[in-house]
Amino acid sequence: MHQRRQLLHVALAGAGLGAGLGAGRHAFAQGDAWPSRPVRIVVAWAPGGAVDTIARRLGQTLSEQLGKPVVVENKSGATGTIGAAEVARAAPDGHTLLAMDNTYAMLPYLFQKLPFDHAAAFRPVTVSAFSPVMLAVHRDAPWRDLAALVAAAKQDPEKITYGTGGIGSAPHFATAAFAQAAGVTLFHVPFRGAGEAVTAVLAQQVDMVMVSLGSALGHVRGGLLRPLAMSGTARTAALPDVPTFAEAGLPGFGPHGEGVVNWSGLAAPARTPDAVVARLQAEVVTALQAPVLQEFLASLASAPGGMPPEAFAALLAEETVRWRDVAGGAGIERQ
């Protein structure tokens, strides 16, 4: 718990790379032989999303470092389980990787049965990036701050509407966690994607949305969206005037008060050798130190990751437990 809190604080405060980034590039016995052919990163989502975009930029930098092609392939569908299942079946040699995000921790509460063992199918390698989540309303909304919105929601349960990318999506879970922490009842309006949910707020079809900052930063800077609070243990340099949820009066939102923090990273099939996983993590660490990649992540208001595999595995286990409680409280049923 303490290690995760430190990692999130460093990442989201924008103070530099997270724990483990000083490792550099090392020789790791049999990991030295990796890669012996092109590396494939499977993105279990459609092109253009945050996970896909980060994976492609990271893959490009890794390809230049390794002298071997790093190819990103999109295998979308079934809330990411189609792509994940393909990687779970791949040879455990480090040449097929999964671009995993925090949605993976939610899967056990969305499906009665998964096509892979959720707890044992993968070896987490490292987090690529941390992205704060923003609660935003239309610029003309009557709520000037988070306290006003919460007070209105308590006065009229289910009157305030929120949009998400669909039932069981990451924004759905995130907003459910917020509602539980605030002690309010909101009305859920699912859309086909988070982008449509943002558009619905802009059109004043729904009242609020919770999304990664990078996906709506342009609308905020353009004055169309009013952010009321951000996740994280410290304010982001991208929007220094926007308070964290704790600063806005909701210190209980999240295990350590940081709220919901989106992350994306890489995972390898189970039984991938320790040496290969270590080499993979070290190469990602080096890539994340590249100025071009740091500038790219900053443009998304995201912070580079780089944590050791053991820390990533602990983060994933903790998140999985956390979302179980949120799913139960929100009445999200397995399909």
VEXDREN-2710 file (C-alpha; in Angstrom, 1 decimal):
% VEXDREN-2710
k/r/px/py/pz
1/MET/0.0/0.0/0.0
2/HIS/2.7/2.5/1.0
3/GLN/4.8/1.7/-2.1
4/ARG/1.8/2.2/-4.4
5/ARG/1.0/5.6/-2.7
6/GLN/4.6/6.7/-3.3
7/LEU/4.5/5.6/-6.9
8/LEU/1.2/7.4/-7.6
9/HIS/2.4/10.6/-5.8
10/VAL/5.6/10.8/-7.8
11/ALA/3.9/10.0/-11.1
12/LEU/0.9/12.3/-10.8
13/ALA/2.8/15.2/-9.3
14/GLY/4.8/15.3/-12.5
15/ALA/8.1/15.2/-10.5
16/GLY/9.7/12.7/-12.7
17/LEU/9.7/9.0/-13.4
18/GLY/8.4/6.5/-10.8
19/ALA/10.3/4.0/-8.8
20/GLY/12.6/1.7/-10.7
21/LEU/13.5/4.2/-13.4
22/GLY/17.1/4.5/-12.3
23/ALA/17.7/0.9/-13.3
24/GLY/19.0/1.7/-16.8
25/ARG/19.8/-1.0/-19.4
26/HIS/21.4/-4.1/-18.0
27/ALA/22.3/-7.6/-19.2
28/PHE/19.9/-10.2/-17.8
29/ALA/21.4/-13.6/-18.7
30/GLN/19.0/-15.3/-21.1
31/GLY/17.2/-11.9/-21.4
32/ASP/20.2/-10.8/-23.5
33/ALA/18.9/-13.0/-26.3
34/TRP/15.6/-11.1/-26.4
35/PRO/14.4/-10.0/-28.8
36/SER/15.4/-12.5/-31.5
37/ARG/12.5/-11.4/-33.9
38/PRO/9.9/-8.6/-34.1
39/VAL/7.9/-7.9/-30.9
40/ARG/4.2/-7.7/-31.1
41/ILE/2.1/-5.5/-28.7
42/VAL/-1.5/-6.4/-28.8
43/VAL/-3.9/-3.6/-27.9
44/ALA/-7.3/-5.0/-26.9
45/TRP/-9.1/-1.8/-27.9
46/ALA/-9.9/0.0/-31.1
47/PRO/-7.3/2.4/-32.6
48/GLY/-7.1/5.9/-31.4
49/GLY/-7.8/5.5/-27.7
50/ALA/-5.3/6.4/-25.0
51/VAL/-4.0/2.8/-24.5
52/ASP/-3.5/2.4/-28.3
53/THR/-1.8/5.8/-28.6
54/ILE/0.6/5.3/-25.8
55/ALA/1.4/1.8/-26.9
56/ARG/2.3/3.0/-30.4
57/ARG/4.5/5.8/-29.2
58/LEU/6.3/3.5/-26.7
59/GLY/6.6/0.8/-29.4
60/GLN/8.3/3.2/-31.8
61/THR/10.9/4.2/-29.2
62/LEU/11.5/0.6/-28.2
63/SER/12.0/-0.4/-31.8
64/GLU/14.7/2.2/-32.2
65/GLN/16.4/1.0/-29.0
66/LEU/16.2/-2.7/-29.7
67/GLY/17.0/-2.6/-33.4
68/LYS/14.0/-4.9/-34.0
69/PRO/10.5/-4.0/-35.2
70/VAL/7.9/-3.5/-32.4
71/VAL/4.5/-3.8/-34.1
72/VAL/1.2/-2.8/-32.5
73/GLU/-1.9/-4.8/-33.4
74/ASN/-5.5/-4.0/-32.4
75/LYS/-7.6/-6.9/-31.4
76/SER/-10.7/-5.2/-29.9
77/GLY/-14.0/-6.5/-28.6
78/ALA/-15.7/-7.9/-25.5
79/THR/-14.3/-5.3/-23.2
80/GLY/-10.7/-6.2/-24.0
81/THR/-11.0/-9.9/-23.4
82/ILE/-10.5/-10.9/-27.1
83/GLY/-7.1/-9.4/-27.3
84/ALA/-6.1/-10.5/-23.8
85/ALA/-7.0/-14.1/-24.6
86/GLU/-4.9/-14.1/-27.7
87/VAL/-1.8/-12.9/-25.7
88/ALA/-2.5/-15.4/-23.0
89/ARG/-2.3/-18.2/-25.6
90/ALA/1.0/-16.9/-27.1
91/ALA/4.4/-18.4/-26.5
92/PRO/5.9/-17.1/-23.2
93/ASP/9.1/-15.7/-24.8
94/GLY/8.5/-11.9/-24.6
95/HIS/7.7/-11.5/-28.3
96/THR/4.0/-11.1/-27.8
97/LEU/2.8/-8.6/-25.2
98/LEU/-0.5/-7.2/-24.0
99/ALA/-1.1/-3.4/-23.7
100/MET/-3.0/-3.7/-20.4
101/ASP/-4.9/-0.9/-18.6
102/ASN/-6.9/-0.6/-15.4
103/THR/-9.9/-2.1/-17.1
104/TYR/-8.2/-5.4/-16.7
105/ALA/-8.8/-5.2/-12.9
106/MET/-12.5/-4.8/-13.6
107/LEU/-13.0/-7.9/-15.8
108/PRO/-13.9/-10.4/-13.1
109/TYR/-16.9/-8.3/-12.2
110/LEU/-18.2/-7.9/-15.8
111/PHE/-18.2/-11.6/-16.9
112/GLN/-19.4/-14.8/-15.4
113/LYS/-16.5/-16.6/-17.1
114/LEU/-13.3/-15.3/-18.7
115/PRO/-11.4/-17.1/-21.5
116/PHE/-8.3/-17.0/-19.4
117/ASP/-7.2/-17.2/-15.7
118/HIS/-7.5/-13.5/-14.6
119/ALA/-5.0/-13.9/-11.8
120/ALA/-2.5/-16.1/-13.4
121/ALA/-2.6/-15.7/-17.2
122/PHE/-0.1/-12.8/-17.4
123/ARG/3.1/-11.5/-15.9
124/PRO/2.8/-7.8/-15.4
125/VAL/6.0/-6.1/-16.8
126/THR/5.6/-2.4/-15.9
127/VAL/3.2/0.6/-16.1
128/SER/3.8/2.8/-19.1
129/ALA/1.9/5.8/-17.9
130/PHE/-0.4/7.1/-15.2
131/SER/-3.3/9.4/-16.2
132/PRO/-5.4/11.4/-13.8
133/VAL/-9.2/11.3/-14.0
134/MET/-11.2/14.5/-14.2
135/LEU/-14.8/15.2/-13.2
136/ALA/-16.1/17.8/-15.5
137/VAL/-19.3/19.6/-16.3
138/HIS/-20.5/22.0/-19.0
139/ARG/-19.1/25.5/-18.7
140/ASP/-22.7/26.8/-18.1
141/ALA/-23.5/24.2/-15.4
142/PRO/-24.8/25.7/-12.1
143/TRP/-22.1/24.0/-10.0
144/ARG/-19.0/26.1/-9.5
145/ASP/-17.2/23.5/-7.4
146/LEU/-17.4/19.8/-6.3
147/ALA/-19.1/20.6/-3.0
148/ALA/-22.0/22.3/-4.9
149/LEU/-22.5/19.4/-7.2
150/VAL/-22.4/16.9/-4.3
151/ALA/-24.9/19.0/-2.3
152/ALA/-27.3/19.2/-5.3
153/ALA/-27.0/15.4/-5.8
154/LYS/-27.9/14.8/-2.2
155/GLN/-30.9/17.1/-2.4
156/ASP/-32.3/15.4/-5.5
157/PRO/-31.1/11.8/-5.9
158/GLU/-30.7/10.6/-9.5
159/LYS/-31.5/14.1/-10.9
160/ILE/-27.8/14.7/-11.9
161/THR/-26.9/12.6/-14.9
162/TYR/-23.5/11.3/-16.0
163/GLY/-22.3/9.8/-19.3
164/THR/-19.9/6.9/-19.7
165/GLY/-18.5/4.7/-22.5
166/GLY/-21.0/2.0/-21.5
167/ILE/-22.1/-0.2/-18.7
168/GLY/-19.1/-1.7/-17.0
169/SER/-16.7/0.7/-18.7
170/ALA/-13.8/2.3/-16.8
171/PRO/-15.7/5.6/-16.6
172/HIS/-18.7/3.8/-15.2
173/PHE/-16.6/2.2/-12.5
174/ALA/-14.9/5.5/-11.8
175/THR/-18.1/7.4/-11.4
176/ALA/-19.7/4.7/-9.3
177/ALA/-16.6/4.9/-7.0
178/PHE/-17.1/8.7/-6.8
179/ALA/-20.8/8.4/-6.0
180/GLN/-20.2/5.9/-3.3
181/ALA/-17.5/8.0/-1.7
182/ALA/-19.7/11.1/-1.9
183/GLY/-22.8/9.3/-0.7
184/VAL/-24.9/10.4/-3.7
185/THR/-27.1/8.7/-6.3
186/LEU/-26.6/9.7/-9.9
187/PHE/-28.4/8.7/-13.1
188/HIS/-26.2/6.7/-15.5
189/VAL/-26.5/7.4/-19.3
190/PRO/-24.3/4.9/-21.2
191/PHE/-22.9/5.7/-24.6
192/ARG/-20.8/3.7/-27.1
193/GLY/-17.6/5.3/-26.0
194/ALA/-16.1/7.8/-23.7
195/GLY/-15.7/10.3/-26.5
196/GLU/-19.5/10.3/-27.0
197/ALA/-20.0/10.8/-23.3
198/VAL/-17.8/13.9/-23.5
199/THR/-19.8/15.2/-26.5
200/ALA/-23.0/14.6/-24.6
201/VAL/-21.8/17.0/-21.8
202/LEU/-20.8/19.5/-24.4
203/ALA/-24.3/19.3/-25.9
204/GLN/-25.8/19.5/-22.4
205/GLN/-27.5/16.2/-22.9
206/VAL/-25.9/14.9/-19.6
207/ASP/-24.6/16.8/-16.6
208/MET/-21.2/15.4/-15.9
209/VAL/-18.5/13.0/-17.0
210/MET/-15.4/11.4/-15.5
211/VAL/-12.6/10.8/-18.0
212/SER/-8.9/10.8/-18.4
213/LEU/-7.6/14.3/-18.6
214/GLY/-5.9/13.8/-21.9
215/SER/-9.1/12.9/-23.7
216/ALA/-10.8/16.1/-22.7
217/LEU/-7.9/18.6/-22.1
218/GLY/-8.6/20.5/-25.3
219/HIS/-12.2/21.1/-24.3
220/VAL/-11.1/22.4/-20.9
221/ARG/-8.5/24.7/-22.4
222/GLY/-11.1/25.9/-24.9
223/GLY/-13.4/26.9/-22.1
224/LEU/-16.1/24.4/-23.0
225/LEU/-15.8/22.1/-20.0
226/ARG/-15.4/23.1/-16.4
227/PRO/-13.3/20.7/-14.4
228/LEU/-14.4/20.4/-10.7
229/ALA/-11.8/18.0/-9.4
230/MET/-8.9/15.8/-10.5
231/SER/-7.6/12.5/-9.2
232/GLY/-4.1/12.2/-7.9
233/THR/-2.2/13.1/-4.7
234/ALA/-1.1/16.4/-6.1
235/ARG/-2.4/18.9/-8.7
236/THR/-1.3/18.3/-12.3
237/ALA/0.9/20.8/-14.1
238/ALA/-1.4/20.7/-17.1
239/LEU/-4.2/22.3/-15.0
240/PRO/-2.6/23.7/-11.9
241/ASP/-5.8/25.6/-10.8
242/VAL/-8.0/22.4/-10.6
243/PRO/-8.0/20.9/-7.1
244/THR/-7.6/17.2/-6.4
245/PHE/-10.6/15.4/-5.0
246/ALA/-9.1/15.5/-1.6
247/GLU/-8.6/19.3/-1.8
248/ALA/-12.2/19.6/-3.2
249/GLY/-13.6/18.0/0.0
250/LEU/-13.6/14.3/-0.9
251/PRO/-10.6/12.9/0.9
252/GLY/-12.1/9.4/1.1
253/PHE/-12.2/8.9/-2.7
254/GLY/-9.7/6.2/-3.3
255/PRO/-7.6/3.9/-1.0
256/HIS/-5.1/6.8/-0.2
257/GLY/-7.2/9.8/-1.2
258/GLU/-5.9/9.9/-4.7
259/GLY/-9.2/9.0/-6.4
260/VAL/-9.3/6.9/-9.5
261/VAL/-6.0/6.9/-11.4
262/ASN/-6.0/5.4/-14.9
263/TRP/-2.9/3.5/-15.9
264/SER/-1.7/1.6/-18.9
265/GLY/1.2/-0.9/-19.1
266/LEU/2.6/-4.0/-20.6
267/ALA/2.1/-7.6/-19.6
268/ALA/3.6/-10.9/-20.9
269/PRO/2.1/-14.4/-21.0
270/ALA/2.5/-16.5/-17.9
271/ARG/5.7/-18.5/-17.7
272/THR/7.7/-15.8/-19.5
273/PRO/11.2/-16.2/-18.0
274/ASP/12.2/-13.8/-15.2
275/ALA/15.2/-12.7/-17.3
276/VAL/13.0/-11.6/-20.2
277/VAL/10.6/-9.8/-18.0
278/ALA/13.5/-7.9/-16.3
279/ARG/14.9/-7.0/-19.7
280/LEU/11.5/-5.8/-20.9
281/GLN/11.0/-3.6/-17.9
282/ALA/14.5/-2.1/-18.2
283/GLU/14.0/-1.3/-21.9
284/VAL/10.7/0.4/-21.1
285/VAL/12.4/2.4/-18.3
286/THR/15.0/3.6/-20.9
287/ALA/12.3/4.4/-23.4
288/LEU/10.3/6.5/-20.9
289/GLN/13.4/8.6/-20.3
290/ALA/13.5/9.7/-23.9
291/PRO/12.6/13.4/-24.2
292/VAL/10.2/12.7/-27.1
293/LEU/8.2/10.2/-25.1
294/GLN/8.2/12.4/-22.0
295/GLU/6.9/15.3/-24.1
296/PHE/4.3/13.1/-25.6
297/LEU/3.0/11.9/-22.3
298/ALA/3.0/15.5/-20.9
299/SER/0.8/16.5/-23.9
300/LEU/-1.7/13.9/-22.6
301/ALA/-1.3/15.2/-19.0
302/SER/0.0/11.8/-18.2
303/ALA/3.1/10.9/-16.2
304/PRO/5.6/8.1/-17.1
305/GLY/5.5/4.8/-15.1
306/GLY/8.4/2.4/-15.0
307/MET/7.7/0.5/-11.8
308/PRO/9.3/-2.9/-11.2
309/PRO/7.2/-6.0/-12.2
310/GLU/6.6/-6.9/-8.6
311/ALA/5.2/-3.4/-7.8
312/PHE/3.0/-3.6/-10.9
313/ALA/1.7/-7.0/-9.9
314/ALA/0.9/-5.6/-6.4
315/LEU/-0.9/-2.6/-8.0
316/LEU/-3.0/-4.9/-10.2
317/ALA/-4.0/-7.1/-7.3
318/GLU/-5.0/-4.2/-5.1
319/GLU/-7.0/-2.6/-7.9
320/THR/-8.8/-5.9/-8.6
321/VAL/-10.0/-6.1/-4.9
322/ARG/-11.0/-2.4/-5.0
323/TRP/-13.2/-2.7/-8.0
324/ARG/-15.0/-5.7/-6.6
325/ASP/-16.3/-3.5/-3.8
326/VAL/-17.3/-0.8/-6.3
327/ALA/-19.1/-3.3/-8.5
328/GLY/-21.0/-4.7/-5.6
329/GLY/-22.0/-1.3/-4.4
330/ALA/-23.1/-0.1/-7.8
331/GLY/-25.1/-3.2/-8.7
332/ILE/-22.9/-3.9/-11.8
333/GLU/-23.9/-7.5/-12.8
334/ARG/-21.8/-10.1/-14.5
335/GLN/-22.8/-11.0/-18.0
END
